[in-house]
Amino acid sequence: MHSNTHPLMRHLVRPALVATLLGGALTGKAQAQAKATFLGYSTSVPAGWVSSTPSSSMRLAEYKVAGAAGSVPVEVVVYFFGPGQGGSPEANLERWKSQFSNPAGGAVQEVVSRETVRGMAYTMAEYRGTYARGVGTGSSADAARPGHMLLAVVAETPKGTLFFQCFGPVAAVEQQRAAYVAFAKGLTP
């Protein structure tokens, strides 16, 4: 650490760094599961998810999960656009579907389910194909990633709508499916 770092920060960061470095050496021992809080609702962060600083003010949290060697990591992002903002679940489903195409360039199949958990409406969607992630109708063709998948959850809480996304290579996202769904649907006051 730099010598101009506040002494208190050195004492706080060192134990966290040691815990991170030793995490892999604690195989077989129970580790406390991390918690995340969004709009006053808490949920458990799955083991192996690495938190990073959100890249925009609309992102409440960002996590990465290592994929297969040489592949891009799975990314999990939690969005909040403000009270009453972010659009309806249907508008988001339409936008997310437009960001995917099949090998022939056409629309992909959409899998959508809805349920109520602890009094909150959840809309869950899944898309697979070539992913041109971006705002609006997608990003440029040169940024499109074939063989990708998006799992998306819209959680309509009394305090505002949260948008959860898990995306990356299909096989790697499939491996995170159960953990991701538990994370998104695990919101408790």
PAFI-638637 format. One record per residue (C-alpha): residue in one letter; chain; x, y, z. Coordinates in steps of 0.1 Angstrom, whole numbers, plus 2048, in hexadecimal, padded with zeros to 3 digits. Layout:
> aa,ch,x,y,z
> A,A,X,Y,Z .
...
# end
This chain:
> aa,ch,x,y,z
> M,A,800,800,800 .
> H,A,80B,823,7FA .
> S,A,81A,836,817 .
> N,A,800,851,812 .
> T,A,7E4,838,819 .
> H,A,7D1,840,839 .
> P,A,7DD,829,856 .
> L,A,7B9,81D,85D .
> M,A,7B5,812,839 .
> R,A,7D5,7FD,83B .
> H,A,7C6,7EB,859 .
> L,A,7A5,7E6,848 .
> V,A,7B2,7DB,826 .
> R,A,7CD,7C3,833 .
> P,A,7B5,7AA,844 .
> A,A,79F,7AB,825 .
> L,A,7BC,7A4,80E .
> V,A,7C9,787,825 .
> A,A,7A6,778,826 .
> T,A,7A3,77A,800 .
> L,A,7C5,76A,7FB .
> L,A,7BE,74F,815 .
> G,A,79B,748,808 .
> G,A,7A7,72C,7F1 .
> A,A,7BB,71D,80E .
> L,A,79D,719,824 .
> T,A,78E,6FC,810 .
> G,A,777,6E7,826 .
> K,A,771,703,83F .
> A,A,751,716,840 .
> Q,A,755,73A,835 .
> A,A,73C,756,83D .
> Q,A,727,75E,81E .
> A,A,729,782,813 .
> K,A,70A,797,814 .
> A,A,6FF,7B2,7FC .
> T,A,6E5,7CC,802 .
> F,A,6D0,7DE,7E7 .
> L,A,6B5,7F7,7F0 .
> G,A,6B5,7EA,813 .
> Y,A,6B1,7C5,809 .
> S,A,6CC,7AC,810 .
> T,A,6D7,78E,7FD .
> S,A,6F4,775,7FF .
> V,A,710,778,7E5 .
> P,A,71A,756,7D8 .
> A,A,73D,749,7DF .
> G,A,756,74F,7C3 .
> W,A,745,770,7B7 .
> V,A,75F,78C,7B7 .
> S,A,751,7AE,7BE .
> S,A,75E,7CC,7AB .
> T,A,757,7F1,7AC .
> P,A,738,7F9,798 .
> S,A,740,80A,777 .
> S,A,723,822,777 .
> S,A,70B,832,790 .
> M,A,6EF,81C,783 .
> R,A,701,7FD,78E .
> L,A,6FD,7F4,7B3 .
> A,A,714,7D6,7B0 .
> E,A,72A,7C3,798 .
> Y,A,739,7A0,79C .
> K,A,74F,78B,786 .
> V,A,751,765,786 .
> A,A,76E,754,775 .
> G,A,764,73F,757 .
> A,A,778,724,745 .
> A,A,79C,72C,73D .
> G,A,79F,745,720 .
> S,A,77A,74F,721 .
> V,A,76A,76F,72E .
> P,A,75D,76F,751 .
> V,A,739,76D,75B .
> E,A,72D,78F,766 .
> V,A,711,797,77F .
> V,A,704,7BA,781 .
> V,A,6E9,7C9,797 .
> Y,A,6D9,7E9,789 .
> F,A,6C3,803,79A .
> F,A,6B9,821,785 .
> G,A,6A5,834,79F .
> P,A,681,832,7AD .
> G,A,669,82C,790 .
> Q,A,686,82A,777 .
> G,A,694,80F,761 .
> G,A,675,806,74D .
> S,A,65B,7EA,751 .
> P,A,666,7C5,751 .
> E,A,656,7C2,72E .
> A,A,66B,7DF,720 .
> N,A,68A,7D0,72E .
> L,A,682,7AD,721 .
> E,A,67E,7BC,6FE .
> R,A,69F,7CF,700 .
> W,A,6B2,7B1,70D .
> K,A,6A4,79A,6F2 .
> S,A,6AF,7B3,6D8 .
> Q,A,6D3,7B1,6E4 .
> F,A,6D4,78C,6D9 .
> S,A,6D3,77B,6B7 .
> N,A,6D5,757,6AB .
> P,A,6F0,74B,692 .
> A,A,6DA,756,675 .
> G,A,6D6,779,684 .
> G,A,6B2,774,68F .
> A,A,6A1,776,6B0 .
> V,A,6A9,75E,6CC .
> Q,A,691,74B,6E2 .
> E,A,687,75C,702 .
> V,A,680,749,722 .
> V,A,66C,75E,73B .
> S,A,65D,755,75D .
> R,A,64C,76A,778 .
> E,A,646,764,79D .
> T,A,641,776,7BD .
> V,A,65B,771,7D9 .
> R,A,656,781,7FC .
> G,A,63B,798,7ED .
> M,A,652,7A5,7D0 .
> A,A,64C,79E,7AB .
> Y,A,669,78E,799 .
> T,A,66B,78B,773 .
> M,A,687,773,767 .
> A,A,694,770,744 .
> E,A,6AE,75C,731 .
> Y,A,6BD,762,70E .
> R,A,6D8,74F,6FB .
> G,A,6EB,756,6DB .
> T,A,701,772,6CE .
> Y,A,701,78D,6E8 .
> A,A,705,7B2,6DC .
> R,A,703,7C1,6FF .
> G,A,6FC,7E6,701 .
> V,A,6E2,800,708 .
> G,A,6C4,801,6F1 .
> T,A,6C3,7E8,6D5 .
> G,A,6E6,7DA,6DB .
> S,A,70A,7E3,6D4 .
> S,A,720,7E2,6B5 .
> A,A,723,7C1,6A2 .
> D,A,749,7BF,6A9 .
> A,A,741,7BE,6CF .
> A,A,728,7A2,6CB .
> R,A,730,781,6DD .
> P,A,723,760,6D0 .
> G,A,71B,744,6E8 .
> H,A,710,75B,704 .
> M,A,6F3,75B,71C .
> L,A,6E1,775,731 .
> L,A,6CD,76C,750 .
> A,A,6B9,78B,75B .
> V,A,6A3,791,779 .
> V,A,68D,7AF,77F .
> A,A,684,7B2,7A4 .
> E,A,668,7CA,7AA .
> T,A,66D,7D4,7CF .
> P,A,658,7EE,7E2 .
> K,A,677,804,7E2 .
> G,A,67D,803,7BD .
> T,A,686,7EA,7A1 .
> L,A,6A7,7D8,7A1 .
> F,A,6B5,7C8,781 .
> F,A,6CC,7AA,785 .
> Q,A,6E0,79D,767 .
> C,A,6F7,780,764 .
> F,A,709,77C,742 .
> G,A,726,76B,731 .
> P,A,72D,74B,71F .
> V,A,710,732,720 .
> A,A,721,716,733 .
> A,A,730,72E,74D .
> V,A,70E,73F,753 .
> E,A,6FD,71E,756 .
> Q,A,716,715,772 .
> Q,A,70B,735,784 .
> R,A,6E6,731,77E .
> A,A,6DB,724,7A0 .
> A,A,6F2,73C,7B3 .
> Y,A,6E7,759,79F .
> V,A,6C2,752,7A3 .
> A,A,6C6,74D,7C9 .
> F,A,6D9,76F,7CA .
> A,A,6BE,782,7B6 .
> K,A,6A0,772,7C7 .
> G,A,6B0,772,7EA .
> L,A,6A7,796,7F2 .
> T,A,69B,799,815 .
> P,A,693,7B8,829 .
# end
